[in-house]
Amino acid sequence: MISALSPCISFVVLLLISRASNLSWRESILAAAVIWGLLLTIITEALSAFEALSYSTVLAAWLLSGAALAVLYLWYFMDKGLVPVSVGPVASAPLLLVLPIGFIVSLTGLIAFVAPPNNWDSMTYHLGRVVHWVQNHSVQHYPTNIQRQLFMPPWAEFAVTHFYVLNGGDRLSNGVQWFCMLGSLTGVSLIAKQLGGSKESQLLAALIAACVPMGILQASSTQTDYVLTLWLVCFAHYVIAMNCPHYLRNIDTFGSPLGPPGNTSGLTNIPVAGHGEMSPLFLEFASNLMKNTASELATPFYYLGVRHLTQRIYSTHIRCVRCLTPRMKHDPYLEAKVFFRCPDGSNTFEAGRICSHNIPMLRFC
């Protein structure tokens, strides 16, 4: 168990280096996560190339990495007389927003570290590929009739493999998703701050992200959605950090961060906000909100009697979209549809969704 902390030591040192570089704590967490992810990938691929992915080599790689980073930290910051770590001002936060976030994070963390991986995807290919890699001392492809173990994106399982090897089992395998949830919530609140949100708005954004039902379920598993979410949040953060003033000017002038609607989505017939009409951005947001509400309420709550409510939302969404886009060349609901089947296998429910080339906001969802 102690040896499994070696990757965490490297992350902590990276966090200290980022913090000492005048980044805020949230910015430091994201920066450390990105560098740590690159470091893990390099270690995995380098050891795999020589079929040396084993306990001793993985432990040695992380200890050497941690030592090198610690030397860099002490030499660069301590030698120059800079303050290595600054806690910064501690701001008060409304308990109404903080407590639910803490409850969700604590409960999912407890489940992640107490319960073993047990869902379908974990058993069929997430952990299956990990065990094959450990057995083969390499992440090279291997004979299998479950092709998902070969071609699906591998980074999340790279991380699980390291903790699996160092711990000698899958006790810490769920922790990868859980820590990615923490990073995602941190990044979401930071993005809200970048977009001008107040302290309460930042906490509210993190709370909304924490309350996603699928996120709560997957935070204590070896699935990979929260891992992908963390990298997307990091990408969004750095895009905004590099070009935020430009997007703000676009919103002020055109009502959309992407510029004139005619140049980005083909919605040339919807007026720009500021001329007595609703912003296309608002219409797209409302459309996505209604669509996803209908989708989320469809099958999981079928036996709770909300199927008629789901159908009502779905039909209202269709009418609204067709009224708001009367001049579209194609009916968006004829171009892409999603089908949901009830748990008993009957009463297939159809929910339409708008094509991504018609609504630009879907490109970012």
N, C-alpha and C positions, 0 to 999 in steps of 0.2 A: 504493500500500500504506500509506503514512504517513497519508493522509487517512482511511483506514478505521479508524484508531485513535481518531478523534474521539469516537465513541460510548463507547469504553472509558474515555476521560478523564472523561467525565461520570459513569460508573459508579464510577470510583476516587474521585472527589471526594465522591460520595454515600456511599461506604463510609467515608471519613474523617469526614464529618459524623456518620454514625450511630455510629461508634466514639467520637467525642468527646462523644457524648450519653450516655455511660456504658453503652452496650450492649456485650455481648461480641462477639468477632469473628464468631462464627457468627450471632448475632442481627443484627449489622450487615450481613452478607452478604445475608441474607434481606430485611431492610428496604431495602437499596439495590436489590436486584433488583425488588422490588415498585414502588418509586418510579421506577426506570429504565424498567420496563415501561409504566407509565402515561405517562411522558414520551415514549417512543417512539410510543405510540398517538396522543397528542395531535399530535405533529409530523406523523405520517403522514396523519391525517385532515385536519389544517389545510392542509397542502400539496396534498393530493388535491382538496380543495374548490375550489381555484383552478387545478387541472391543472398544478401546479408541482412535481411530484415528479421532480426532476432532480438531477444531481450538485452543482451550485452551491448550490441551495437546501437540500438535505439537509446538505451540509457546513456551510453558514452556520448552519443551525438548531442543529446539534450544537456548533459552536464558541461560539455565543452562549449556549447552555444551559450548557456547561462553564464559560465565563467567569462567568456569573451565579452558578453554584453555588460557584465558587472565591471570588468576592467575598463571598458569604454566609458561607462557611466562615471566611475570614480576618477578616471584620468581627465575626462573632458570637463566635467562639472565641478568636482571637488577641487581639482588642481587650480581651477580658475577662480576659486573663492565664491562661486555662485551658490545660492541656496538650492540644495538638491530637490527638496520637495516643499511646496507651499500649499497648505491646506486651503487657503483662500477663505473669503467670508462665508459664514454659515448662515444661510437665509432660512427664515421660517417658512413652513409650507402648510397649507390647509389639510388637516387630518382627513377630511371627507374624501380627498383625492388620494392621499398617501396610503391610508390604511387598506383600501381595496387592492391597490397594487402590491403592497407588502403581503397581503393575505394570499393572493394568487401566486406570487413568486415563491413564497414559503411553502405553500401546499404542494405545488408542482415540483419544487425541489426535493421535498421529503419523499414524494412518490418516486421521483427519478432515481434517488439513491437507495431506496429501500426495496422497491419492486424490481424484479428482473425484466428485461425486454420480453414482451409477450404478444405484440400485435402481429397481424398477418404479414405485413411487409417486412418487419424485422426478421421473422422466421424464414421467409422465402428467399430474400436476397440481400437485405442490408447486412445482417450478421453472417449470412452464408458466404458472401464474398470475403468478409473479414477473416473468417476461419480458414478459407482457402489460401488467402494471402499469407497468413501466419504459418500455415503448414508448408507452403512452398517457399517461404522466405523471400517473396517477390510479389509484386502487384501485376505481373504479366498475366495475360489471359490463359485460361485453363479449360479443359473439356468439361462442358456442362450442358444440360438441356434447358436450363433456366437462363436464357440469354440476357435477361435484365442484369444479372450479376456481372456481365461483361461490358455492356455499352452504356449503362447509366452513369451520369457524372459521379466521379469518385471521391471528391474532397472530403465530404462528411465521413465516409468510411475510412479515409486516410487517418483522420483524427481519432476515430473509434479504434482503429487498429493499434495506434500507439498506446492508448490507455489499456487496451486489451492485453497487449504484450507486456507492458510494464506492471500491470496489476495481476496478471495470470488468470484473467476471467473477465466476464462481462458486467461486473458490479458497477463500473464507472461509465459504461457505454451510453447510458441515457443522459449523462451529464453534458455531452457535447451539444445536444439540442437545448438543454436547459440554459447553459451559458450563452448560447446564441440568442435565446429569448431575452436574457438580460441585456446583451449588446444591442438587440433590436429595439427594445424599449428605450434604452439610453439614446440611441440614434434618432428615434422618432421625436423624443422631446427636444433634442438638439436641433433637428430640422424645423420644428415649430418655433424655436427661438430665432433661427436664421430668417424665418419668414415674418418676424416681427411680433410673435406671440408673447404675451405676458407670462409671468411665472405660473399663474393658474392655467393658462392655455397650454403651456408646455406639459404640465402634469395631466391635464385632461386628455391631451393627445396620447400620452403614455398609457393612461387608463383605458382609453378606447382600444388601443392596440393590445393591451394585456387581456381585455375581455373578449377577444375573438374566440368563439367556441372551438374551432379547429386548432387554434394556437394553444389553448389550454390543454387539449387532448394530446397534442404532439410534443409539448414541452417536456414530457416525461417519457419519451420514446426514442427509438433510434431512427425515426424517419428524418427526412432532410429538409422539410419546408422552412423551418426556422433558420437553418443554416443558409439557405438561399436568401431568406428575408434579410438576414444580417448583411450579406454582401450587397444586396440591392439598396439597403438603407445607407451603407457606407458609400456606395456609388452616388446616390442622390445627394448625400451630404457634401461630397467633394465637388460635385457638379454645381451645386448651389453656392458653395464657398468660392469657387473660381469665377462664377458668372452671375451671381445673384443680382447685382445692380442692373445688368442688362435685362434680365427677366422682369424685374420690377418696372423698368421703363416701358417694356412691352405691355405689361398689365395696365399701366397708367394710360398708355396711348391707344392700345387696341382692345383692351378688355380680356386679353389672353396672353399667357407667358410665351406662346409660340408665334405671336405676331398676328397679322390679318388672317381671319378664318379662311379666306379664299386661297391663301398660299400654303395652308397646312393640312386642311382636311377635306376640301371640296365643298364646304358648306357656304358657297358663295352667296346664297340667297338669304342668309340670316344676318340682320344688321349688326353693326358693332355696338357694344354697350356705350352709353353716354349719349345716345340719340333717341332716347325715349323707348328703347327696347331692352329686353333682358339680355344679359351676356350669354354668348354661346357656351362659355365655360360653366355658367350656372345651369343651363339646360342640360349639358352633358352630365354634370354631377347629379342632377335630379333624376335623369334617365338611368344612370348606373345605380343610384341608390334604390330605385324602385325595382330594377331588374334583380339586383343581388338580394333584396329583401324577399322577393318571391322565390328565388332559388334556395335561400337558406331555410325558408319555412316549408319547403316542399316535402321531402320524404322523411327527414329525421323526426318530425313531429306529427306524422300522419295519424297515429293512433290517439293524439290529443285533440283531434277534431278541428284542426286549423286548415284543412285542405281547401275548404270553400273560401277562406280568407286569402289563401295563396292564389287561387284562381281569380279572385276579384282583383288583387293587386296586379296580376299578370295581364288581365284584360284591360285594366285601366292604363297600364303602361303602354300597351299596343296603341290604344286610342290616342294617348298623349303624343307619342312619337310620330304617329302618322299625321297628326294635326300640326305638329311643329315643323315637320319636314315634308311639306306637300309637294315640293318640286324635285325631290330626289328621284334619280332615274330608276333606282331599284328599290324594291320593298326590302328593308333590312331584315325582316322576319322570314323572308323566303330564301335568304342567302346563308343564314347560320342559325341553327336551333340546338337546344340542349334538351335531352330527354332524361327524366327521372322516373325510376321505378319504385313503387311502394315496397315496404319490407316484405309483404306477403307474396310478392311477385306479380301482382295484378294491378290494374288501373294505372297504366303508364301515363305519367303526367308530362306534358310538353310545355317547356318554358322558352320563349324566344329570347335571343340576345342580339345585340346590334353588332354588325361587322366592324372589325377594328379599323378598316380603311375609311369608314364613314364617320366614326366618332374618335377624334384624336386622343381623348383622355383615356381610352381603353388601352392605348399603347403603354401607359404607365401603371396600369392596374395589375 
